[in-house]
Amino acid sequence: MLAMIADLVRHKWHANATLLSAITHHELAAQDEELRTLFHHILIANRYWLLLILQKEFARDEEARIPERWMS
């Protein structure tokens, strides 16, 4: 079971990296509010589960703020 979860997490990392790369290399996509909101949701979900597993606090209000830009 742990091997399967590890495989799923690796796939998730790969999928997220591929999505982020595609968005940042496409000007219109990088400026799209809906995509930024969707990707932010994905990142928040990832951080929530990571912090839960590590038994650390998840600061929901702080985490919920969507950045104005993809990258600085």
Beta strands, then each sheet from edge to edge (+ up, - down):
end
